[in-house]
Amino acid sequence: MNILTLQNIEKSYGTRLLFKNVNVTIASHHRIGLIGVNGTGKTTLLQVLEGTQEPDTGSIERNGKATIHRLEQDPYIDESSTLLDNVLLGDHPKLSLVRDFERALQDPESSQYMKLLARMDEEDGWVVEQEAKMILTRLGFHDVHGPANSLSGGQRRRLALARALVYPCDLLLLDEPTNHLDEATIEWLELYLKDRKGAVLLSTHDRYFLDAVCNTIWELSNQTIYEFQETYETYVSLKEEREAQLDAIEEKRRKLIASELQWVRRGAKARTTKQKARLQRFEQLKAMEKRQKVGTVDPVVLASRLGNTIFDIEHLSFAYPTGREVIRDFTYHMVRHDRIGVVGPNGIGKTTLMKLFQGALEPTGGTMGRGETVRIGYFSQQLPTFKEDQRVLDYIRENRSYLHLPDGSSLSAGQLLERFLFPPSHHGLPIRKLSGGEKRRLFLLRILMDAPNVLLLDEPTNDLDIPTLEVLEEFLDSYSGIVITVCHDRYFLDRVVDKLFVFTGAGHIEIYHGGYSDYEADTKLTSAMGGDTKRGVLRHAVQVQGGSAGSREQNAEHHANERMVLYAESGGVQNLSRDIGIDVNTSINPEAIDATVDSNEGAKKKLTLGEMKELEQLELRIAELEGLVKAYDAMIAQGGSDYEAIESTIKEREQVVEELDMSTLRWLELEERK
């Protein structure tokens, strides 16, 4: 079923053209991802689809039977009502029925209650009620009958999302639905939207979310919509092909103009029909719109000098005056080039930790030593108070007019703005004319211009478009300082960080060495094997998460270094076999392995499926054991006064080496038969 069709739609904002020649159709099976640079008109397009704004030209053919509902950006919250009542707000008959029934529950003996009870059975009201309660719970509201009068900004946003998801409609329009959701809730929302009946159109910066949910991509670029009936991952590759084609067309146009310009300069006059036609073609070539490219930016890489001491955290604790302890006994010694992601459920204490790093809060227990050279740049969730009539260029110049680079060159404020996707046409605009995402991008640029050596990024992806995120990621690739980020965007975490601070509850923070996808996979594997998350976090310090045999040495060295970090933080020699789940006391029977080798000396049989699996496991195991040997060597070299502990470590190392030798022999035997 087609829900609506747009034909030759055009829309402007004042004198600024947002989009034109838009010709698209939305059908009931579509799950559409709308992407584009902030300020290009994505929100306006959603309003046109909803019907709250009319296009300047063109027509919209709507299915009269189809209903459309949009996630509110500035939701109305009835603070005198419960959370459930707020979710059931709306003019849909089923919502009105459930709302009336909830009120009638106060007097179950009344005739009104009996009438509504019968209607709940007849009109599937129970389904709506149960779904409303389920969605509220999934979004973090466990007391659905609780009051709505003391919600934070993020909670209000999640309540609005719950209301949008509950509303029965044929087309659901969602603008940045993943903002203010934690990682687990985003994964639930992915599954919910994929199973939901009806069409969905969403505008989001979350690339994993786009790829998981959407089967069609609309790219709003160059003032029109490019439609790709593909997943986001396929769209990215197709877009690269399209960009190459457009580049070739632009280059051909440029060369034609240069060639025709030479002909015109030689004094060509329109004396003949052919000459007149050629002059007309030249004028048409000049009038063609120059191709506008978006997003490929050389990032400015600046960070002030950072000393050896950065943050020395010893037994850190923090509790609010109410007695609620959000951080308990956390120890970590920060090193240069740390890239740390802070993850955990909403409200667990992630932003509190960031404020402790910033210095806005003081520990209630333990210490957080800070080096003298530390210079912090804090990109918070809340925007600063802008002078709304101030020009964009003046806002940057207010900080500095030029940025001097290490090679002796300099960049003007205008050049910096262009590098962060503000074209010259935007430099003179008052800040009030920028979209919310553009204001965040402007704020981010101002922070980076101060050349901080420690970047604190609190939900940096909220309201930033994908091209801006790509610019930020490229900047962070070359950034020489430390990055600490609280972020719900799994793609951004995988792209930027190599270590996680995981809030596991009751104030505990575990250190995980790896990206978010590694952590997620390792946690699921640990749970499936009957272990606990903490053990899985510790195991990852020496586990190799796949990879070719050629990379084993690099992986082993990396994980050996990670074990040294754990060793140093523990204050002494550790029993590795205890916390990584390896029983080094298990006896190894060399005769059995020798017999296996001898039995295959003659005719070499091809590997069975079981042996092929064994070979793969051996490759991982050998790399793991090599890493352990290096970690033991580092511990023994560090020494100490506890000679009994050192002797125990040496014995454990010998057992690991013995297993490594036997495993290597078996691997060679299988590899030879492969």
TITI-334631 format. One record per residue (C-alpha): residue in one letter; x, y, z. Coordinates in steps of 0.5 Angstrom, whole numbers, padded with zeros to 4 digits, always signed. Last residue first. Layout:
BEGIN
aXYZ/...
% end
This chain:
BEGIN
k+0092-0058+0010/r+0096-0064+0012/e+0102-0059+0014/e+0098-0055+0018/l+0095-0060+0022/e+0102-0063+0024/l+0105-0056+0025/w+0099-0054+0030/r+0100-0060+0034/l+0107-0059+0035/t+0105-0051+0037/s+0100-0054+0042/m+0105-0058+0045/d+0110-0052+0045/l+0105-0048+0048/e+0103-0053+0053/e+0110-0053+0056/v+0111-0046+0056/v+0105-0045+0060/q+0107-0050+0065/e+0114-0046+0065/r+0111-0040+0066/e+0107-0042+0072/k+0113-0045+0075/i+0116-0038+0074/t+0110-0034+0077/s+0111-0039+0084/e+0118-0037+0084/i+0116-0030+0084/a+0111-0030+0089/e+0116-0034+0094/y+0121-0028+0092/d+0116-0023+0095/s+0121-0017+0095/g+0120-0015+0088/g+0122-0017+0081/q+0120-0013+0075/a+0123-0018+0070/i+0119-0024+0073/m+0113-0020+0071/a+0115-0018+0064/d+0117-0025+0063/y+0110-0027+0066/a+0107-0022+0061/k+0111-0025+0055/v+0109-0032+0056/l+0102-0030+0057/g+0102-0027+0050/e+0105-0033+0047/l+0099-0037+0050/e+0094-0033+0047/a+0097-0033+0040/i+0098-0041+0041/r+0090-0041+0043/l+0088-0037+0037/e+0092-0041+0032/l+0090-0048+0036/q+0082-0046+0036/e+0083-0045+0028/l+0087-0052+0028/e+0082-0055+0032/k+0076-0053+0027/m+0080-0056+0022/e+0081-0062+0026/g+0073-0063+0027/l+0072-0062+0020/t+0077-0067+0018/l+0083-0066+0015/k+0086-0069+0009/k+0090-0076+0010/k+0097-0076+0010/a+0099-0083+0008/g+0105-0085+0013/e+0107-0080+0019/n+0100-0079+0021/s+0100-0084+0027/d+0107-0082+0029/v+0104-0075+0030/t+0098-0077+0034/a+0103-0082+0038/d+0107-0076+0040/i+0101-0072+0042/a+0099-0078+0047/e+0106-0078+0049/p+0107-0071+0051/n+0101-0072+0056/i+0100-0065+0059/s+0097-0064+0066/t+0092-0059+0068/n+0096-0054+0073/v+0096-0048+0068/d+0088-0048+0069/i+0086-0042+0065/g+0080-0038+0067/i+0083-0031+0066/d+0083-0029+0073/r+0086-0035+0077/s+0091-0037+0072/l+0094-0030+0072/n+0096-0031+0079/q+0098-0024+0080/v+0105-0021+0082/g+0104-0014+0086/g+0101-0008+0086/s+0094-0010+0083/e+0095-0004+0078/a+0102-0006+0076/y+0099-0013+0074/l+0093-0010+0070/v+0098-0006+0066/m+0103-0011+0065/r+0097-0016+0063/e+0095-0010+0058/n+0102-0011+0055/a+0102-0018+0054/h+0095-0017+0050/h+0099-0012+0045/e+0105-0017+0045/a+0101-0023+0043/n+0096-0019+0038/q+0102-0017+0034/e+0105-0024+0034/r+0099-0027+0032/s+0098-0022+0026/g+0100-0027+0021/a+0096-0032+0024/s+0090-0028+0022/g+0085-0025+0026/g+0080-0028+0032/q+0079-0024+0038/v+0085-0025+0042/q+0084-0026+0049/v+0089-0023+0054/a+0086-0017+0057/h+0079-0020+0054/r+0079-0025+0060/l+0078-0019+0065/v+0072-0016+0062/g+0069-0023+0061/r+0070-0025+0069/k+0067-0018+0070/t+0061-0020+0066/d+0060-0027+0069/g+0061-0034+0067/g+0055-0039+0065/m+0058-0040+0058/a+0053-0036+0055/s+0054-0030+0059/t+0061-0030+0057/l+0060-0030+0050/k+0055-0025+0051/t+0060-0021+0054/d+0065-0022+0049/a+0061-0020+0044/e+0059-0014+0047/y+0066-0012+0049/d+0069-0013+0042/s+0063-0009+0039/y+0065-0003+0044/g+0072-0003+0043/g+0078-0006+0046/h+0081-0007+0053/y+0076-0007+0058/i+0076-0003+0065/e+0071-0005+0070/i+0067+0001+0074/h+0063-0001+0080/g+0059+0004+0083/a+0053-0001+0085/g+0052-0003+0078/t+0057-0005+0072/f+0059+0002+0070/v+0064+0000+0064/f+0070+0004+0063/l+0072+0002+0056/k+0079+0002+0052/d+0081+0002+0045/v+0076+0008+0043/v+0075+0012+0036/r+0072+0008+0031/d+0069+0003+0035/l+0066+0008+0040/f+0063+0012+0034/y+0060+0006+0031/r+0057+0004+0038/d+0053+0011+0039/h+0051+0012+0046/c+0057+0016+0048/v+0061+0018+0054/t+0068+0020+0051/i+0075+0021+0054/v+0080+0023+0049/i+0087+0024+0050/g+0092+0028+0046/s+0096+0027+0040/y+0090+0028+0035/s+0091+0025+0028/d+0085+0020+0029/l+0081+0025+0033/f+0081+0029+0027/e+0078+0024+0022/e+0073+0022+0027/l+0071+0029+0028/v+0070+0030+0020/e+0066+0024+0020/l+0062+0026+0025/t+0061+0032+0022/p+0059+0028+0015/i+0054+0024+0019/d+0050+0030+0022/l+0051+0032+0030/d+0045+0032+0034/n+0048+0028+0039/t+0054+0025+0037/p+0058+0028+0042/e+0055+0025+0048/d+0060+0028+0053/l+0066+0029+0050/l+0072+0030+0055/l+0078+0032+0050/v+0085+0032+0054/n+0091+0036+0051/p+0086+0042+0049/a+0088+0046+0043/d+0084+0052+0044/m+0081+0052+0037/l+0078+0045+0039/i+0073+0048+0044/r+0071+0053+0038/l+0070+0048+0033/l+0065+0044+0038/f+0061+0050+0039/l+0060+0051+0032/r+0058+0044+0031/r+0053+0044+0036/k+0050+0050+0033/e+0050+0047+0027/g+0046+0041+0030/g+0041+0046+0033/s+0040+0049+0026/l+0043+0056+0025/k+0039+0062+0024/r+0040+0064+0031/i+0047+0064+0030/p+0047+0070+0026/l+0049+0069+0018/g+0055+0072+0016/h+0059+0066+0016/h+0054+0062+0013/s+0055+0063+0005/p+0062+0062+0006/p+0061+0055+0007/f+0061+0052+0014/l+0063+0045+0014/f+0068+0044+0019/r+0074+0046+0015/e+0070+0052+0012/l+0069+0055+0019/l+0077+0054+0020/q+0078+0058+0013/g+0074+0063+0016/a+0077+0064+0023/s+0084+0064+0019/l+0089+0059+0018/s+0096+0059+0020/s+0103+0057+0017/g+0109+0056+0021/d+0109+0048+0021/p+0106+0047+0028/l+0100+0051+0026/h+0098+0058+0028/l+0090+0059+0029/y+0088+0066+0027/s+0082+0071+0029/r+0082+0068+0036/n+0076+0067+0041/e+0072+0072+0039/r+0074+0071+0032/i+0070+0064+0032/y+0063+0068+0034/d+0065+0073+0030/l+0065+0068+0024/v+0058+0066+0026/r+0055+0073+0027/q+0052+0075+0033/d+0044+0076+0034/e+0043+0070+0038/k+0049+0071+0043/f+0050+0064+0045/t+0048+0061+0052/p+0053+0055+0052/l+0050+0048+0049/q+0048+0043+0054/q+0051+0036+0052/s+0058+0038+0054/f+0064+0038+0050/y+0070+0039+0055/g+0077+0041+0053/i+0082+0040+0058/r+0089+0043+0059/v+0093+0038+0063/t+0100+0041+0064/e+0100+0041+0071/g+0098+0034+0072/r+0092+0032+0076/g+0091+0027+0082/m+0084+0024+0083/t+0084+0022+0090/g+0080+0017+0095/g+0073+0019+0097/t+0068+0024+0097/p+0071+0026+0090/e+0071+0033+0088/l+0066+0036+0082/a+0067+0041+0077/g+0074+0039+0076/q+0073+0037+0069/f+0075+0029+0070/l+0070+0029+0076/k+0065+0032+0072/m+0066+0027+0067/l+0065+0021+0072/t+0059+0025+0074/t+0057+0024+0067/k+0058+0017+0067/g+0054+0016+0074/i+0049+0010+0073/g+0043+0015+0070/n+0043+0012+0063/p+0046+0005+0063/g+0053+0004+0062/v+0059+0006+0058/v+0065+0011+0058/g+0070+0010+0052/i+0077+0011+0053/r+0082+0013+0048/d+0089+0014+0052/h+0094+0017+0047/r+0099+0018+0054/v+0097+0014+0060/m+0092+0015+0065/h+0093+0011+0072/y+0087+0008+0074/t+0083+0006+0081/f+0076+0006+0082/d+0074+0005+0090/r+0066+0006+0089/i+0063+0011+0084/v+0055+0012+0084/e+0054+0012+0091/r+0047+0015+0093/g+0048+0018+0100/t+0043+0024+0099/p+0049+0028+0099/y+0051+0025+0093/a+0057+0020+0093/f+0063+0019+0090/s+0069+0014+0090/l+0076+0014+0088/h+0081+0009+0090/e+0087+0012+0087/i+0086+0016+0080/d+0093+0019+0077/f+0090+0023+0072/i+0096+0026+0067/t+0103+0026+0070/n+0108+0025+0064/g+0107+0032+0061/l+0102+0034+0055/r+0104+0039+0050/s+0098+0043+0047/a+0094+0039+0042/l+0093+0041+0035/v+0091+0037+0029/v+0087+0041+0024/p+0082+0036+0020/d+0083+0036+0012/v+0076+0036+0010/t+0072+0031+0006/g+0065+0033+0008/v+0061+0036+0002/k+0062+0037-0005/q+0058+0042-0009/r+0058+0041-0016/k+0058+0048-0020/e+0051+0050-0022/m+0050+0050-0030/a+0050+0057-0032/k+0057+0057-0035/l+0055+0051-0039/q+0049+0054-0041/e+0053+0061-0043/f+0058+0056-0047/r+0052+0052-0051/q+0049+0059-0053/l+0056+0061-0056/r+0056+0055-0060/a+0049+0056-0062/k+0050+0063-0065/q+0057+0060-0068/k+0053+0055-0072/t+0047+0060-0074/t+0052+0064-0077/r+0055+0071-0075/a+0055+0070-0067/k+0062+0073-0066/a+0068+0069-0064/g+0073+0074-0062/r+0079+0069-0060/r+0077+0070-0053/v+0070+0066-0055/w+0075+0060-0057/q+0079+0061-0051/l+0073+0061-0047/e+0070+0055-0050/s+0076+0051-0048/a+0076+0053-0041/i+0068+0052-0041/l+0069+0045-0044/k+0075+0043-0039/r+0070+0045-0033/r+0064+0041-0035/k+0069+0035-0036/e+0071+0036-0029/e+0064+0037-0026/i+0062+0030-0030/a+0068+0026-0027/d+0067+0029-0020/l+0059+0027-0021/q+0061+0020-0023/a+0066+0019-0017/e+0061+0021-0013/r+0056+0016-0015/e+0061+0011-0014/e+0062+0013-0007/k+0055+0013-0006/l+0054+0006-0008/s+0059+0004-0003/v+0056+0008+0003/y+0049+0006+0000/t+0051-0002+0001/e+0052+0000+0008/y+0046+0004+0009/t+0042-0002+0007/e+0039-0001+0000/q+0033+0002-0004/f+0038+0008-0005/e+0034+0015-0006/y+0038+0021-0008/i+0034+0027-0005/t+0035+0035-0007/q+0038+0041-0005/n+0045+0039-0007/s+0044+0033-0002/l+0038+0030+0002/e+0040+0023+0002/w+0034+0018+0003/i+0036+0011+0005/t+0032+0005+0004/n+0032-0002+0008/c+0033+0001+0014/v+0033-0002+0021/a+0040-0005+0022/d+0044-0001+0018/l+0041+0006+0020/f+0042+0004+0028/y+0050+0002+0026/r+0050+0009+0023/d+0047+0013+0029/h+0046+0020+0026/t+0039+0019+0025/s+0033+0022+0021/l+0028+0016+0021/l+0022+0014+0016/v+0018+0008+0019/a+0013+0004+0015/g+0007+0000+0018/k+0008-0006+0022/r+0013-0006+0027/d+0018-0012+0027/k+0024-0008+0025/l+0022-0002+0029/y+0022-0007+0035/l+0029-0010+0034/e+0033-0004+0033/l+0029-0001+0039/w+0032-0006+0043/e+0039-0005+0041/i+0038+0002+0042/t+0036+0001+0049/a+0042-0004+0051/e+0047+0002+0048/d+0044+0008+0052/l+0038+0012+0050/h+0039+0020+0051/n+0039+0021+0043/t+0037+0014+0039/p+0030+0017+0036/e+0034+0023+0032/d+0027+0025+0029/l+0022+0019+0028/l+0017+0019+0023/l+0012+0013+0024/l+0007+0012+0018/d+0001+0007+0018/c+0000+0009+0025/p-0002+0007+0032/y+0001+0011+0037/v+0005+0007+0042/l+0012+0008+0039/a+0010+0016+0039/r+0008+0016+0046/a+0015+0012+0048/l+0019+0017+0044/a+0016+0023+0048/l+0017+0019+0054/r+0025+0018+0052/r+0025+0026+0051/r+0022+0028+0057/q+0027+0023+0061/g+0033+0026+0057/g+0031+0033+0059/s+0030+0031+0066/l+0023+0029+0069/s+0020+0032+0076/n+0013+0032+0074/a+0011+0026+0071/p+0009+0022+0077/g+0009+0014+0077/h+0004+0010+0074/v+0009+0007+0069/d+0014+0005+0075/h+0020+0002+0071/f+0021+0008+0067/g+0027+0006+0063/l+0026+0006+0056/r+0024-0002+0056/t+0019+0000+0062/l+0015+0005+0058/i+0015+0001+0052/m+0012-0005+0056/k+0007-0001+0059/a+0005+0002+0053/e+0005-0005+0049/q+0000-0008+0055/e-0005-0002+0054/v-0005-0002+0047/v-0006-0010+0047/w-0011-0009+0052/g-0015-0005+0048/d-0016-0010+0043/e-0023-0007+0041/e-0028-0012+0043/d-0025-0014+0050/m-0023-0006+0052/r-0030-0005+0050/a-0033-0010+0055/l-0029-0007+0060/l-0031+0000+0058/k-0038-0001+0059/m-0037-0005+0066/y-0033+0001+0068/q-0038+0006+0066/s-0043+0002+0070/s-0039+0003+0076/e-0037-0002+0081/p-0029-0002+0079/d-0029+0006+0081/q-0022+0008+0081/l-0021+0003+0075/a-0025+0008+0071/r-0019+0013+0070/e-0015+0007+0067/f-0021+0005+0062/d-0022+0012+0060/r-0014+0013+0058/v-0015+0006+0054/l-0021+0008+0050/s-0018+0015+0048/l-0011+0011+0046/k-0016+0006+0042/p-0020+0012+0039/h-0013+0016+0037/d-0013+0023+0039/g-0007+0023+0043/l-0004+0022+0050/l-0003+0015+0052/v+0004+0016+0054/n+0002+0022+0058/d-0003+0018+0062/l+0003+0012+0063/l+0008+0017+0066/t+0002+0019+0071/s-0001+0026+0070/s+0000+0033+0074/e+0006+0034+0070/d+0002+0034+0063/i+0008+0033+0058/y+0008+0037+0052/p+0014+0035+0047/d+0019+0039+0044/q+0022+0035+0038/e+0015+0031+0038/l+0016+0024+0035/r+0011+0024+0028/h+0005+0021+0027/i+0002+0019+0020/t-0005+0016+0019/a-0007+0012+0012/k-0014+0012+0010/g-0014+0018+0006/n-0008+0016+0002/r-0004+0022+0001/e-0002+0025-0006/i+0003+0031-0005/s+0004+0036-0010/g+0009+0041-0012/t+0011+0048-0010/d+0012+0052-0004/p+0011+0046+0000/e+0006+0046+0006/q+0008+0045+0013/t+0005+0041+0019/g+0003+0036+0014/e+0007+0030+0017/l+0011+0029+0010/v+0012+0037+0010/q+0014+0037+0017/l+0019+0031+0016/l+0022+0035+0010/t+0023+0041+0015/t+0027+0037+0020/k+0031+0034+0014/g+0032+0041+0011/t+0040+0042+0009/g+0041+0045+0016/n+0045+0039+0019/v+0048+0035+0013/g+0044+0030+0010/i+0041+0023+0012/l+0034+0020+0012/g+0033+0013+0013/i+0027+0009+0011/r+0024+0003+0013/h+0019+0002+0007/h+0014-0004+0007/s+0008+0001+0008/a+0010+0005+0002/i+0013+0012+0001/t+0014+0015-0005/v+0019+0020-0008/n+0020+0026-0013/v+0023+0032-0010/n+0025+0037-0015/k+0027+0042-0010/f+0030+0043-0003/l+0032+0048+0002/l+0033+0054-0002/r+0035+0060+0002/t+0031+0066+0001/g+0026+0065+0007/y+0027+0058+0009/s+0025+0055+0002/k+0021+0048+0000/e+0020+0045-0007/i+0016+0038-0008/n+0016+0036-0016/q+0011+0030-0014/l+0011+0027-0007/t+0007+0021-0006/l+0004+0018+0000/i+0002+0012+0004/n+0003+0007-0002/m+0000+0000+0000/
% end
